[in-house]
Amino acid sequence: MAENDLYTPSRPKQDLFGVPLDAITLGETVQLCMGAVETGELLEVGVVNAAKIVKMRRDPALRDAVNGCDVIVADGQSVVWASRALRRPLPERVAGIDLFQRLLYMAEQQGRSVYFLGAKPEVLERMITRIRVQHPALRIAGSHHGYYADDEAVSVAEAIRGSGADLLFLGMTSPKKEVFVATHGARTGAKVVHGVGGSFDVLAGVVKRAPRVWQQLGCEWLYRALQEPRRLGKRYLTTNVAFVGLVAGEWVRSFRSAAAKTGESN
């Protein structure tokens, strides 16, 4: 986590299941990130969806890594719906891939450099080729695949520092990317460190992103599971059911608490 309080005083937050989520829009998140690049202060970005919230309750290291980020936004529409059902509303979903693409655009416009860490070598290469077409003026400081050994993490972070990149994007799965951010984020020298999960596969054209109507219905997870049913089907079903249980349990506790306070006041 960045050792500064530049980003904490005025941002509204909502606590959901022990996660201090920032109640800000995609546009505000982009401004926050580019502001960090401008001032030269580290900003670590965390994103959560239903599956990750469930995993965080079972994995203390993942929970601490995510909660240690400077800004945490709702990557999943179900998290936004849950926030509203529990009367701790978030303004909108801030999807990691949307933030990623907006930051690429802003970096190109402002002449900032980026570094890509993650995915298989061939996927990474395909993504960079496509990004160069879409953003011809973007300064790509460097890249490295995500299949390195744990004992190589320090040298990877040092290579990123040597590249002079302003923004670092990690296309790796949880909890590997969160642990890397928490452990080596500052070492990389990047001003913005953003874990984008499977976004590298999408931008490389290896995986299709759900149509907008699926996104709006909160079914992007289902679209992804249908593309990789053996790998993702059971995982998504299990975590989504667990998340619904979490929301229901929290709603009941909130209802009972409100009823008890009403009874005390009568």
RAPEVEN-V441240 format. One record per helix or strand of 2 or more residues. SS is the DSSP state (H for helix, E for strand). FROM is the first residue (numbers start at 1). TO is the last residue. If there is no record, write none. Layout:
SS/FROM/TO
SS/FROM/TO
This chain:
E/13/16
E/19/22
H/26/39
E/43/48
H/50/58
H/60/67
E/71/74
H/77/85
H/96/110
E/113/118
H/121/134
E/139/144
H/150/163
E/167/171
H/176/184
H/186/188
E/192/195
H/199/203
H/212/216
H/220/227
H/229/265
